Structure formats: C-alpha cells, structure tokens
Amino acid sequence: MTVWLAIALGFSGFTALWRAMEHPAHVAPGQPAPTVQRRRQLRIAGWVLLTLSLLLCWSARGGAIGTVLWLGTLTASAVLLVFGLLPYRPRAIKPLAWGAPVLALLLWGVLG
C-alpha cells in the first residue's frame, strides 16, 4: 500500500509542477493560466508532495532501497501523467491529482 500512496503523491506533485509552468502550451485546456503567486504556491506544493513521497519510501524500506523505490514510483507517476492522461484526458488530471492521495490513504488505512 505504501507504493500506491507514493505513486499518488508523486502524481499530485508532478501535476502541481506541471500547472506551475508559465508557458501557455502547458496550461490545461479550458483553464486560465495561473498567476505568478499561484505558480509559486504550486511549485512549493509540488516539491513538498514529492518530498513526502520520498520520506514515505524511506520509512517503508530504509535509505538505500527506499530511494530506488521512490525513483520507481516517480517514474510510474510521470508515465501516467505524461503518456496516459495529458494526450488523451487532460481534463481528468486535476480531479485525479486531488483524489488519488485521498483514495490511497483510505486504502492504506483499510487494507494496511
């Protein structure tokens, strides 16, 4: 269950960093470009989420294996975002970024 939570946190972190980009091509369709203050908040939130994912992997498997696990979960979440959702379902990214960590926490509490 720790892996799913790490993937969910990585996905949400990458989504926040994606939304923080200022280039118009990176703005989700149908959504306004974020302001400078909002981009700064999104960057901070993205890095905090990625750091939480790292700490979760470290606590689950230790320093050496936890780092490798973290890199694997980051790869899985980035592939899901970039190759799975951005080209085909860009409007589904924002609700998934909010819901994935909550769902993973619920599953972790119930099954873990």
N, C-alpha and C positions, 0 to 999 in steps of 0.2 A: 504494500500500500504506500510505502514511503516513496517508491519510484513514481507512482501516479501523481502524488502530491508535488513532487519535484518537477515533473513534466508540466503540471498545471501552473505552478508558479513561474517556471521558465516561459511558458506560452504567454502568460499575462505580462511578464516583464518585457518580452520581445514585442508584444503588442503595444505596450506603453512607449517603448523606444521608437517603434515604427510611427506611432501617432505624433511623437515629438519632432519628427523630421519636418523641416520647413519647406522643402521642395514641393510644389503643387502636385507632382505626379504621385507623391506618397500620401496625399490626403484621400481618405476613404470616399467613395462616390456618394454624393448626396449630403455630405457633411462639410461644414465650414472649416477652413484652416484654423488651427489653434493659434491663440495669441502668444506673444513672447513669454508672458508669465505662465500660461498654461503649458507651453512646451517645456519650460524649466521644471514645472511640477511633474510632468510626465517623465522627463529624464530621471529625476530623482526617484520617482516611484518605480520606474523600470529597473534601475540599478539596485534598489532595495529589495525588490522581488527576486532578482537574480541572486543576490547575496543570501537571502533567506533560503533559496533553493540549495545553494552551496552548503550552508550551515546544516540544513536538513540531511543532506547526503553525508556530510562529515559525521553527524551524530549517529547516523544509521550504520555506517561501515568503517568509520575511522578516517584518518587523514589521507592515506595513500589511495586506498580503494574508493573512498568517498569522492575524491577529486575525479577519478576516472568515471565513476558513476554519474557525477554531476555533468561532466562533458558529454556523456552519452545522453542524458536527459535533455541537455541543451540542444543537442543535435536533433533529437526526436521532436522537440517542440518547435524548433526552427523549420524543420522539414514540413511539419504540419501547417505552420503559418505560411511559409513562402510557396511551397509547391501544392499544398492541399486546399487552402482557403483563399489566398489572395487572388489567384486567377479565376476561380470558379464561384466562390461565395464571399465576396468582400464584406457584404452587409452582415454576415453571421459572425464576424470576428469579434466585434465589440461585446455582444451578449455572451459569447463563449469565454472571452477574457475575464468577464466578471463572474460567470457561473462555474467555470472549471475549478478554481481553487476551493470554492464553497462546496461543490459536489465531492471533490477529492477529500476534503476534511470530513464531510459527513460519512463517506465510505470508510475512511480511516478510523473514525470513531466507532462505526458499527462493526466493521469486519476486522479491524486491527486489534 
